[in-house]
Amino acid sequence: MANSCLSLVAPPPIIAPPRRQPFASLRLGVVTAACVTGALLLAPEQPQQQAAICERRQPAAACRVW
């Protein structure tokens, strides 16, 4: 028998990348917007409260950054 460069063993199947769901990017955008909005609503910036905290621990002159 002659040696052949052709293999009789079937090649492994090509694994296709997973298909993205059609609304995956929209869902990601909605989740991102919800997280940012939640952070703004739950932790609003209140300089007066932050100044009061600073003045309890530091002199008033050190806290005049607003």
PDB file of N, H, CA, C and O in Angstrom:
ATOM      1  N   MET A   1       0.834  -1.175   0.000  1.00  0.00           N
ATOM      2  CA  MET A   1       0.000   0.000   0.000  1.00  0.00           C
ATOM      3  C   MET A   1       0.877   1.236   0.000  1.00  0.00           C
ATOM      4  O   MET A   1       1.941   1.278   0.618  1.00  0.00           O
ATOM      5  N   ALA A   2       0.420   2.186  -0.677  1.00  0.00           N
ATOM      6  H   ALA A   2      -0.444   2.152  -1.179  1.00  0.00           H
ATOM      7  CA  ALA A   2       1.144   3.456  -0.746  1.00  0.00           C
ATOM      8  C   ALA A   2       0.640   4.376   0.364  1.00  0.00           C
ATOM      9  O   ALA A   2      -0.544   4.403   0.700  1.00  0.00           O
ATOM     10  N   ASN A   3       1.563   5.105   0.898  1.00  0.00           N
ATOM     11  H   ASN A   3       2.524   5.084   0.625  1.00  0.00           H
ATOM     12  CA  ASN A   3       1.171   6.087   1.911  1.00  0.00           C
ATOM     13  C   ASN A   3       0.434   7.236   1.237  1.00  0.00           C
ATOM     14  O   ASN A   3       0.782   7.650   0.131  1.00  0.00           O
ATOM     15  N   SER A   4      -0.577   7.739   1.911  1.00  0.00           N
ATOM     16  H   SER A   4      -0.860   7.402   2.809  1.00  0.00           H
ATOM     17  CA  SER A   4      -1.361   8.837   1.361  1.00  0.00           C
ATOM     18  C   SER A   4      -1.343   9.994   2.349  1.00  0.00           C
ATOM     19  O   SER A   4      -1.286   9.793   3.562  1.00  0.00           O
ATOM     20  N   CYS A   5      -1.392  11.184   1.821  1.00  0.00           N
ATOM     21  H   CYS A   5      -1.439  11.347   0.836  1.00  0.00           H
ATOM     22  CA  CYS A   5      -1.436  12.350   2.706  1.00  0.00           C
ATOM     23  C   CYS A   5      -2.872  12.669   3.125  1.00  0.00           C
ATOM     24  O   CYS A   5      -3.104  13.562   3.939  1.00  0.00           O
ATOM     25  N   LEU A   6      -3.818  11.942   2.572  1.00  0.00           N
ATOM     26  H   LEU A   6      -3.630  11.216   1.911  1.00  0.00           H
ATOM     27  CA  LEU A   6      -5.211  12.149   2.945  1.00  0.00           C
ATOM     28  C   LEU A   6      -5.535  11.271   4.139  1.00  0.00           C
ATOM     29  O   LEU A   6      -5.189  10.090   4.163  1.00  0.00           O
ATOM     30  N   SER A   7      -6.183  11.837   5.105  1.00  0.00           N
ATOM     31  H   SER A   7      -6.464  12.796   5.085  1.00  0.00           H
ATOM     32  CA  SER A   7      -6.524  11.100   6.312  1.00  0.00           C
ATOM     33  C   SER A   7      -7.902  10.479   6.158  1.00  0.00           C
ATOM     34  O   SER A   7      -8.801  11.074   5.565  1.00  0.00           O
ATOM     35  N   LEU A   8      -8.057   9.288   6.693  1.00  0.00           N
ATOM     36  H   LEU A   8      -7.326   8.804   7.175  1.00  0.00           H
ATOM     37  CA  LEU A   8      -9.356   8.636   6.665  1.00  0.00           C
ATOM     38  C   LEU A   8     -10.191   8.997   7.886  1.00  0.00           C
ATOM     39  O   LEU A   8     -11.362   8.629   7.976  1.00  0.00           O
ATOM     40  N   VAL A   9      -9.592   9.710   8.816  1.00  0.00           N
ATOM     41  H   VAL A   9      -8.641  10.008   8.743  1.00  0.00           H
ATOM     42  CA  VAL A   9     -10.300  10.129  10.020  1.00  0.00           C
ATOM     43  C   VAL A   9     -10.963  11.471   9.728  1.00  0.00           C
ATOM     44  O   VAL A   9     -10.338  12.380   9.180  1.00  0.00           O
ATOM     45  N   ALA A  10     -12.216  11.582  10.097  1.00  0.00           N
ATOM     46  H   ALA A  10     -12.724  10.844  10.542  1.00  0.00           H
ATOM     47  CA  ALA A  10     -12.943  12.832   9.853  1.00  0.00           C
ATOM     48  C   ALA A  10     -12.373  13.942  10.736  1.00  0.00           C
ATOM     49  O   ALA A  10     -12.046  13.703  11.899  1.00  0.00           O
ATOM     50  N   PRO A  11     -12.254  15.144  10.193  1.00  0.00           N
ATOM     51  CA  PRO A  11     -11.749  16.253  11.005  1.00  0.00           C
ATOM     52  C   PRO A  11     -12.774  16.629  12.070  1.00  0.00           C
ATOM     53  O   PRO A  11     -13.969  16.389  11.898  1.00  0.00           O
ATOM     54  N   PRO A  12     -12.310  17.214  13.160  1.00  0.00           N
ATOM     55  CA  PRO A  12     -13.262  17.622  14.204  1.00  0.00           C
ATOM     56  C   PRO A  12     -14.193  18.706  13.655  1.00  0.00           C
ATOM     57  O   PRO A  12     -13.787  19.504  12.810  1.00  0.00           O
ATOM     58  N   PRO A  13     -15.417  18.733  14.124  1.00  0.00           N
ATOM     59  CA  PRO A  13     -16.344  19.745  13.616  1.00  0.00           C
ATOM     60  C   PRO A  13     -15.898  21.144  14.032  1.00  0.00           C
ATOM     61  O   PRO A  13     -15.343  21.336  15.114  1.00  0.00           O
ATOM     62  N   ILE A  14     -16.142  22.095  13.177  1.00  0.00           N
ATOM     63  H   ILE A  14     -16.593  21.939  12.298  1.00  0.00           H
ATOM     64  CA  ILE A  14     -15.797  23.482  13.485  1.00  0.00           C
ATOM     65  C   ILE A  14     -16.863  24.017  14.438  1.00  0.00           C
ATOM     66  O   ILE A  14     -18.062  23.936  14.171  1.00  0.00           O
ATOM     67  N   ILE A  15     -16.397  24.556  15.536  1.00  0.00           N
ATOM     68  H   ILE A  15     -15.423  24.622  15.753  1.00  0.00           H
ATOM     69  CA  ILE A  15     -17.323  25.078  16.533  1.00  0.00           C
ATOM     70  C   ILE A  15     -17.629  26.524  16.174  1.00  0.00           C
ATOM     71  O   ILE A  15     -16.747  27.383  16.185  1.00  0.00           O
ATOM     72  N   ALA A  16     -18.864  26.772  15.864  1.00  0.00           N
ATOM     73  H   ALA A  16     -19.580  26.074  15.855  1.00  0.00           H
ATOM     74  CA  ALA A  16     -19.279  28.123  15.507  1.00  0.00           C
ATOM     75  C   ALA A  16     -19.404  28.966  16.773  1.00  0.00           C
ATOM     76  O   ALA A  16     -19.793  28.457  17.824  1.00  0.00           O
ATOM     77  N   PRO A  17     -19.075  30.253  16.674  1.00  0.00           N
ATOM     78  CA  PRO A  17     -19.250  31.107  17.849  1.00  0.00           C
ATOM     79  C   PRO A  17     -20.729  31.207  18.201  1.00  0.00           C
ATOM     80  O   PRO A  17     -21.586  31.129  17.320  1.00  0.00           O
ATOM     81  N   PRO A  18     -21.025  31.376  19.469  1.00  0.00           N
ATOM     82  CA  PRO A  18     -22.436  31.458  19.860  1.00  0.00           C
ATOM     83  C   PRO A  18     -23.095  32.674  19.222  1.00  0.00           C
ATOM     84  O   PRO A  18     -22.491  33.740  19.104  1.00  0.00           O
ATOM     85  N   ARG A  19     -24.329  32.492  18.820  1.00  0.00           N
ATOM     86  H   ARG A  19     -24.820  31.626  18.916  1.00  0.00           H
ATOM     87  CA  ARG A  19     -25.059  33.594  18.204  1.00  0.00           C
ATOM     88  C   ARG A  19     -25.532  34.537  19.291  1.00  0.00           C
ATOM     89  O   ARG A  19     -26.028  34.112  20.335  1.00  0.00           O
ATOM     90  N   ARG A  20     -25.370  35.829  19.031  1.00  0.00           N
ATOM     91  H   ARG A  20     -24.967  36.175  18.183  1.00  0.00           H
ATOM     92  CA  ARG A  20     -25.844  36.822  19.989  1.00  0.00           C
ATOM     93  C   ARG A  20     -27.342  36.946  19.890  1.00  0.00           C
ATOM     94  O   ARG A  20     -27.923  36.856  18.809  1.00  0.00           O
ATOM     95  N   GLN A  21     -27.942  37.147  21.004  1.00  0.00           N
ATOM     96  H   GLN A  21     -27.470  37.219  21.882  1.00  0.00           H
ATOM     97  CA  GLN A  21     -29.375  37.359  21.000  1.00  0.00           C
ATOM     98  C   GLN A  21     -29.653  38.733  20.395  1.00  0.00           C
ATOM     99  O   GLN A  21     -28.865  39.659  20.592  1.00  0.00           O
ATOM    100  N   PRO A  22     -30.744  38.882  19.670  1.00  0.00           N
ATOM    101  CA  PRO A  22     -30.984  40.137  18.966  1.00  0.00           C
ATOM    102  C   PRO A  22     -31.101  41.355  19.884  1.00  0.00           C
ATOM    103  O   PRO A  22     -30.760  42.463  19.470  1.00  0.00           O
ATOM    104  N   PHE A  23     -31.565  41.178  21.092  1.00  0.00           N
ATOM    105  H   PHE A  23     -31.842  40.278  21.428  1.00  0.00           H
ATOM    106  CA  PHE A  23     -31.749  42.319  21.975  1.00  0.00           C
ATOM    107  C   PHE A  23     -30.699  42.372  23.084  1.00  0.00           C
ATOM    108  O   PHE A  23     -30.902  43.049  24.092  1.00  0.00           O
ATOM    109  N   ALA A  24     -29.592  41.674  22.911  1.00  0.00           N
ATOM    110  H   ALA A  24     -29.427  41.124  22.092  1.00  0.00           H
ATOM    111  CA  ALA A  24     -28.570  41.629  23.964  1.00  0.00           C
ATOM    112  C   ALA A  24     -27.968  43.007  24.201  1.00  0.00           C
ATOM    113  O   ALA A  24     -27.792  43.401  25.354  1.00  0.00           O
ATOM    114  N   SER A  25     -27.648  43.748  23.148  1.00  0.00           N
ATOM    115  H   SER A  25     -27.791  43.428  22.211  1.00  0.00           H
ATOM    116  CA  SER A  25     -27.049  45.065  23.335  1.00  0.00           C
ATOM    117  C   SER A  25     -28.066  46.045  23.908  1.00  0.00           C
ATOM    118  O   SER A  25     -27.709  46.916  24.701  1.00  0.00           O
ATOM    119  N   LEU A  26     -29.323  45.911  23.513  1.00  0.00           N
ATOM    120  H   LEU A  26     -29.612  45.203  22.868  1.00  0.00           H
ATOM    121  CA  LEU A  26     -30.367  46.771  24.072  1.00  0.00           C
ATOM    122  C   LEU A  26     -30.535  46.485  25.559  1.00  0.00           C
ATOM    123  O   LEU A  26     -30.670  47.406  26.364  1.00  0.00           O
ATOM    124  N   ARG A  27     -30.526  45.216  25.914  1.00  0.00           N
ATOM    125  H   ARG A  27     -30.417  44.468  25.260  1.00  0.00           H
ATOM    126  CA  ARG A  27     -30.660  44.822  27.318  1.00  0.00           C
ATOM    127  C   ARG A  27     -29.483  45.356  28.131  1.00  0.00           C
ATOM    128  O   ARG A  27     -29.669  45.840  29.247  1.00  0.00           O
ATOM    129  N   LEU A  28     -28.278  45.270  27.581  1.00  0.00           N
ATOM    130  H   LEU A  28     -28.126  44.877  26.674  1.00  0.00           H
ATOM    131  CA  LEU A  28     -27.100  45.783  28.273  1.00  0.00           C
ATOM    132  C   LEU A  28     -27.220  47.290  28.483  1.00  0.00           C
ATOM    133  O   LEU A  28     -26.873  47.796  29.550  1.00  0.00           O
ATOM    134  N   GLY A  29     -27.706  48.005  27.481  1.00  0.00           N
ATOM    135  H   GLY A  29     -27.989  47.594  26.614  1.00  0.00           H
ATOM    136  CA  GLY A  29     -27.890  49.449  27.611  1.00  0.00           C
ATOM    137  C   GLY A  29     -28.912  49.810  28.667  1.00  0.00           C
ATOM    138  O   GLY A  29     -28.717  50.759  29.426  1.00  0.00           O
ATOM    139  N   VAL A  30     -29.999  49.062  28.721  1.00  0.00           N
ATOM    140  H   VAL A  30     -30.158  48.291  28.105  1.00  0.00           H
ATOM    141  CA  VAL A  30     -31.045  49.328  29.716  1.00  0.00           C
ATOM    142  C   VAL A  30     -30.520  49.052  31.121  1.00  0.00           C
ATOM    143  O   VAL A  30     -30.780  49.827  32.041  1.00  0.00           O
ATOM    144  N   VAL A  31     -29.791  47.966  31.294  1.00  0.00           N
ATOM    145  H   VAL A  31     -29.580  47.336  30.546  1.00  0.00           H
ATOM    146  CA  VAL A  31     -29.235  47.639  32.613  1.00  0.00           C
ATOM    147  C   VAL A  31     -28.224  48.702  33.036  1.00  0.00           C
ATOM    148  O   VAL A  31     -28.203  49.107  34.198  1.00  0.00           O
ATOM    149  N   THR A  32     -27.393  49.154  32.112  1.00  0.00           N
ATOM    150  H   THR A  32     -27.410  48.826  31.168  1.00  0.00           H
ATOM    151  CA  THR A  32     -26.407  50.189  32.424  1.00  0.00           C
ATOM    152  C   THR A  32     -27.096  51.485  32.829  1.00  0.00           C
ATOM    153  O   THR A  32     -26.727  52.107  33.825  1.00  0.00           O
ATOM    154  N   ALA A  33     -28.098  51.889  32.053  1.00  0.00           N
ATOM    155  H   ALA A  33     -28.397  51.383  31.244  1.00  0.00           H
ATOM    156  CA  ALA A  33     -28.831  53.117  32.375  1.00  0.00           C
ATOM    157  C   ALA A  33     -29.531  53.003  33.729  1.00  0.00           C
ATOM    158  O   ALA A  33     -29.566  53.971  34.489  1.00  0.00           O
ATOM    159  N   ALA A  34     -30.082  51.839  34.034  1.00  0.00           N
ATOM    160  H   ALA A  34     -30.054  51.053  33.417  1.00  0.00           H
ATOM    161  CA  ALA A  34     -30.756  51.640  35.318  1.00  0.00           C
ATOM    162  C   ALA A  34     -29.763  51.737  36.476  1.00  0.00           C
ATOM    163  O   ALA A  34     -30.083  52.305  37.520  1.00  0.00           O
ATOM    164  N   CYS A  35     -28.575  51.192  36.300  1.00  0.00           N
ATOM    165  H   CYS A  35     -28.315  50.730  35.452  1.00  0.00           H
ATOM    166  CA  CYS A  35     -27.563  51.254  37.363  1.00  0.00           C
ATOM    167  C   CYS A  35     -27.107  52.692  37.612  1.00  0.00           C
ATOM    168  O   CYS A  35     -26.971  53.112  38.761  1.00  0.00           O
ATOM    169  N   VAL A  36     -26.873  53.439  36.543  1.00  0.00           N
ATOM    170  H   VAL A  36     -26.984  53.098  35.610  1.00  0.00           H
ATOM    171  CA  VAL A  36     -26.436  54.832  36.689  1.00  0.00           C
ATOM    172  C   VAL A  36     -27.535  55.666  37.332  1.00  0.00           C
ATOM    173  O   VAL A  36     -27.270  56.460  38.235  1.00  0.00           O
ATOM    174  N   THR A  37     -28.766  55.488  36.868  1.00  0.00           N
ATOM    175  H   THR A  37     -28.982  54.843  36.135  1.00  0.00           H
ATOM    176  CA  THR A  37     -29.891  56.234  37.437  1.00  0.00           C
ATOM    177  C   THR A  37     -30.084  55.886  38.911  1.00  0.00           C
ATOM    178  O   THR A  37     -30.322  56.771  39.733  1.00  0.00           O
ATOM    179  N   GLY A  38     -29.983  54.617  39.243  1.00  0.00           N
ATOM    180  H   GLY A  38     -29.789  53.898  38.576  1.00  0.00           H
ATOM    181  CA  GLY A  38     -30.105  54.205  40.639  1.00  0.00           C
ATOM    182  C   GLY A  38     -29.026  54.818  41.516  1.00  0.00           C
ATOM    183  O   GLY A  38     -29.294  55.227  42.646  1.00  0.00           O
ATOM    184  N   ALA A  39     -27.810  54.879  40.996  1.00  0.00           N
ATOM    185  H   ALA A  39     -27.593  54.546  40.079  1.00  0.00           H
ATOM    186  CA  ALA A  39     -26.721  55.473  41.767  1.00  0.00           C
ATOM    187  C   ALA A  39     -26.968  56.964  41.997  1.00  0.00           C
ATOM    188  O   ALA A  39     -26.690  57.480  43.079  1.00  0.00           O
ATOM    189  N   LEU A  40     -27.487  57.652  40.988  1.00  0.00           N
ATOM    190  H   LEU A  40     -27.713  57.232  40.109  1.00  0.00           H
ATOM    191  CA  LEU A  40     -27.763  59.082  41.142  1.00  0.00           C
ATOM    192  C   LEU A  40     -28.911  59.339  42.115  1.00  0.00           C
ATOM    193  O   LEU A  40     -28.892  60.321  42.857  1.00  0.00           O
ATOM    194  N   LEU A  41     -29.898  58.468  42.111  1.00  0.00           N
ATOM    195  H   LEU A  41     -29.914  57.670  41.508  1.00  0.00           H
ATOM    196  CA  LEU A  41     -31.047  58.662  42.997  1.00  0.00           C
ATOM    197  C   LEU A  41     -30.762  58.226  44.431  1.00  0.00           C
ATOM    198  O   LEU A  41     -31.248  58.849  45.375  1.00  0.00           O
ATOM    199  N   LEU A  42     -29.989  57.174  44.600  1.00  0.00           N
ATOM    200  H   LEU A  42     -29.594  56.668  43.833  1.00  0.00           H
ATOM    201  CA  LEU A  42     -29.731  56.647  45.940  1.00  0.00           C
ATOM    202  C   LEU A  42     -28.605  57.381  46.662  1.00  0.00           C
ATOM    203  O   LEU A  42     -28.586  57.423  47.892  1.00  0.00           O
ATOM    204  N   ALA A  43     -27.682  57.949  45.924  1.00  0.00           N
ATOM    205  H   ALA A  43     -27.698  57.915  44.924  1.00  0.00           H
ATOM    206  CA  ALA A  43     -26.541  58.618  46.541  1.00  0.00           C
ATOM    207  C   ALA A  43     -26.350  60.008  45.937  1.00  0.00           C
ATOM    208  O   ALA A  43     -25.339  60.258  45.281  1.00  0.00           O
ATOM    209  N   PRO A  44     -27.303  60.914  46.149  1.00  0.00           N
ATOM    210  CA  PRO A  44     -27.138  62.256  45.593  1.00  0.00           C
ATOM    211  C   PRO A  44     -26.021  63.001  46.322  1.00  0.00           C
ATOM    212  O   PRO A  44     -25.747  62.744  47.495  1.00  0.00           O
ATOM    213  N   GLU A  45     -25.398  63.908  45.624  1.00  0.00           N
ATOM    214  H   GLU A  45     -25.620  64.117  44.672  1.00  0.00           H
ATOM    215  CA  GLU A  45     -24.323  64.670  46.232  1.00  0.00           C
ATOM    216  C   GLU A  45     -24.942  65.800  47.049  1.00  0.00           C
ATOM    217  O   GLU A  45     -25.708  66.608  46.523  1.00  0.00           O
ATOM    218  N   GLN A  46     -24.612  65.852  48.311  1.00  0.00           N
ATOM    219  H   GLN A  46     -23.990  65.196  48.738  1.00  0.00           H
ATOM    220  CA  GLN A  46     -25.134  66.886  49.201  1.00  0.00           C
ATOM    221  C   GLN A  46     -23.947  67.565  49.877  1.00  0.00           C
ATOM    222  O   GLN A  46     -23.491  67.113  50.927  1.00  0.00           O
ATOM    223  N   PRO A  47     -23.447  68.642  49.285  1.00  0.00           N
ATOM    224  CA  PRO A  47     -22.244  69.291  49.819  1.00  0.00           C
ATOM    225  C   PRO A  47     -22.388  69.765  51.263  1.00  0.00           C
ATOM    226  O   PRO A  47     -21.413  69.751  52.014  1.00  0.00           O
ATOM    227  N   GLN A  48     -23.597  70.185  51.665  1.00  0.00           N
ATOM    228  H   GLN A  48     -24.389  70.196  51.055  1.00  0.00           H
ATOM    229  CA  GLN A  48     -23.769  70.675  53.033  1.00  0.00           C
ATOM    230  C   GLN A  48     -23.516  69.558  54.049  1.00  0.00           C
ATOM    231  O   GLN A  48     -22.885  69.790  55.080  1.00  0.00           O
ATOM    232  N   GLN A  49     -24.001  68.363  53.764  1.00  0.00           N
ATOM    233  H   GLN A  49     -24.514  68.175  52.927  1.00  0.00           H
ATOM    234  CA  GLN A  49     -23.772  67.247  54.685  1.00  0.00           C
ATOM    235  C   GLN A  49     -22.305  66.846  54.690  1.00  0.00           C
ATOM    236  O   GLN A  49     -21.747  66.522  55.738  1.00  0.00           O
ATOM    237  N   GLN A  50     -21.682  66.870  53.519  1.00  0.00           N
ATOM    238  H   GLN A  50     -22.135  67.134  52.667  1.00  0.00           H
ATOM    239  CA  GLN A  50     -20.267  66.525  53.457  1.00  0.00           C
ATOM    240  C   GLN A  50     -19.431  67.571  54.188  1.00  0.00           C
ATOM    241  O   GLN A  50     -18.437  67.231  54.830  1.00  0.00           O
ATOM    242  N   ALA A  51     -19.825  68.839  54.095  1.00  0.00           N
ATOM    243  H   ALA A  51     -20.632  69.115  53.574  1.00  0.00           H
ATOM    244  CA  ALA A  51     -19.105  69.897  54.800  1.00  0.00           C
ATOM    245  C   ALA A  51     -19.245  69.722  56.309  1.00  0.00           C
ATOM    246  O   ALA A  51     -18.287  69.926  57.055  1.00  0.00           O
ATOM    247  N   ALA A  52     -20.433  69.348  56.750  1.00  0.00           N
ATOM    248  H   ALA A  52     -21.211  69.183  56.144  1.00  0.00           H
ATOM    249  CA  ALA A  52     -20.641  69.147  58.184  1.00  0.00           C
ATOM    250  C   ALA A  52     -19.771  68.006  58.708  1.00  0.00           C
ATOM    251  O   ALA A  52     -19.212  68.098  59.801  1.00  0.00           O
ATOM    252  N   ILE A  53     -19.663  66.952  57.941  1.00  0.00           N
ATOM    253  H   ILE A  53     -20.117  66.877  57.053  1.00  0.00           H
ATOM    254  CA  ILE A  53     -18.805  65.827  58.340  1.00  0.00           C
ATOM    255  C   ILE A  53     -17.354  66.275  58.404  1.00  0.00           C
ATOM    256  O   ILE A  53     -16.627  65.917  59.330  1.00  0.00           O
ATOM    257  N   CYS A  54     -16.937  67.057  57.423  1.00  0.00           N
ATOM    258  H   CYS A  54     -17.527  67.348  56.671  1.00  0.00           H
ATOM    259  CA  CYS A  54     -15.554  67.534  57.384  1.00  0.00           C
ATOM    260  C   CYS A  54     -15.265  68.443  58.577  1.00  0.00           C
ATOM    261  O   CYS A  54     -14.220  68.327  59.217  1.00  0.00           O
ATOM    262  N   GLU A  55     -16.206  69.356  58.871  1.00  0.00           N
ATOM    263  H   GLU A  55     -17.056  69.450  58.351  1.00  0.00           H
ATOM    264  CA  GLU A  55     -15.973  70.322  59.944  1.00  0.00           C
ATOM    265  C   GLU A  55     -15.948  69.669  61.322  1.00  0.00           C
ATOM    266  O   GLU A  55     -15.388  70.238  62.259  1.00  0.00           O
ATOM    267  N   ARG A  56     -16.537  68.499  61.464  1.00  0.00           N
ATOM    268  H   ARG A  56     -16.992  68.036  60.703  1.00  0.00           H
ATOM    269  CA  ARG A  56     -16.455  67.793  62.745  1.00  0.00           C
ATOM    270  C   ARG A  56     -15.045  67.287  63.009  1.00  0.00           C
ATOM    271  O   ARG A  56     -14.637  67.159  64.163  1.00  0.00           O
ATOM    272  N   ARG A  57     -14.311  67.003  61.968  1.00  0.00           N
ATOM    273  H   ARG A  57     -14.642  67.107  61.030  1.00  0.00           H
ATOM    274  CA  ARG A  57     -12.992  66.402  62.127  1.00  0.00           C
ATOM    275  C   ARG A  57     -11.839  67.354  61.784  1.00  0.00           C
ATOM    276  O   ARG A  57     -10.702  67.128  62.199  1.00  0.00           O
ATOM    277  N   GLN A  58     -12.134  68.416  61.028  1.00  0.00           N
ATOM    278  H   GLN A  58     -13.057  68.599  60.691  1.00  0.00           H
ATOM    279  CA  GLN A  58     -11.096  69.335  60.555  1.00  0.00           C
ATOM    280  C   GLN A  58     -11.503  70.771  60.890  1.00  0.00           C
ATOM    281  O   GLN A  58     -12.666  71.026  61.202  1.00  0.00           O
ATOM    282  N   PRO A  59     -10.559  71.706  60.829  1.00  0.00           N
ATOM    283  CA  PRO A  59     -10.935  73.115  60.986  1.00  0.00           C
ATOM    284  C   PRO A  59     -11.791  73.568  59.792  1.00  0.00           C
ATOM    285  O   PRO A  59     -11.711  72.991  58.708  1.00  0.00           O
ATOM    286  N   ALA A  60     -12.598  74.592  60.005  1.00  0.00           N
ATOM    287  H   ALA A  60     -12.663  75.061  60.886  1.00  0.00           H
ATOM    288  CA  ALA A  60     -13.512  75.071  58.960  1.00  0.00           C
ATOM    289  C   ALA A  60     -12.750  75.533  57.722  1.00  0.00           C
ATOM    290  O   ALA A  60     -13.229  75.362  56.601  1.00  0.00           O
ATOM    291  N   ALA A  61     -11.571  76.115  57.915  1.00  0.00           N
ATOM    292  H   ALA A  61     -11.181  76.254  58.826  1.00  0.00           H
ATOM    293  CA  ALA A  61     -10.799  76.606  56.768  1.00  0.00           C
ATOM    294  C   ALA A  61     -10.375  75.459  55.850  1.00  0.00           C
ATOM    295  O   ALA A  61     -10.284  75.641  54.636  1.00  0.00           O
ATOM    296  N   ALA A  62     -10.118  74.299  56.412  1.00  0.00           N
ATOM    297  H   ALA A  62     -10.191  74.152  57.398  1.00  0.00           H
ATOM    298  CA  ALA A  62      -9.704  73.153  55.597  1.00  0.00           C
ATOM    299  C   ALA A  62     -10.860  72.578  54.801  1.00  0.00           C
ATOM    300  O   ALA A  62     -10.646  71.865  53.821  1.00  0.00           O
ATOM    301  N   CYS A  63     -12.085  72.880  55.212  1.00  0.00           N
ATOM    302  H   CYS A  63     -12.259  73.459  56.009  1.00  0.00           H
ATOM    303  CA  CYS A  63     -13.259  72.298  54.557  1.00  0.00           C
ATOM    304  C   CYS A  63     -13.877  73.229  53.523  1.00  0.00           C
ATOM    305  O   CYS A  63     -14.880  72.863  52.910  1.00  0.00           O
ATOM    306  N   ARG A  64     -13.325  74.406  53.305  1.00  0.00           N
ATOM    307  H   ARG A  64     -12.510  74.703  53.802  1.00  0.00           H
ATOM    308  CA  ARG A  64     -13.900  75.346  52.332  1.00  0.00           C
ATOM    309  C   ARG A  64     -13.430  75.013  50.923  1.00  0.00           C
ATOM    310  O   ARG A  64     -12.563  75.690  50.371  1.00  0.00           O
ATOM    311  N   VAL A  65     -13.994  73.995  50.365  1.00  0.00           N
ATOM    312  H   VAL A  65     -14.698  73.445  50.814  1.00  0.00           H
ATOM    313  CA  VAL A  65     -13.645  73.610  48.990  1.00  0.00           C
ATOM    314  C   VAL A  65     -14.836  73.759  48.058  1.00  0.00           C
ATOM    315  O   VAL A  65     -14.701  73.578  46.848  1.00  0.00           O
ATOM    316  N   TRP A  66     -16.004  74.087  48.606  1.00  0.00           N
ATOM    317  H   TRP A  66     -16.115  74.234  49.589  1.00  0.00           H
ATOM    318  CA  TRP A  66     -17.195  74.222  47.772  1.00  0.00           C
ATOM    319  C   TRP A  66     -17.418  75.642  47.388  1.00  0.00           C
ATOM    320  O   TRP A  66     -18.380  75.947  46.682  1.00  0.00           O
TER     321      TRP A  66
END
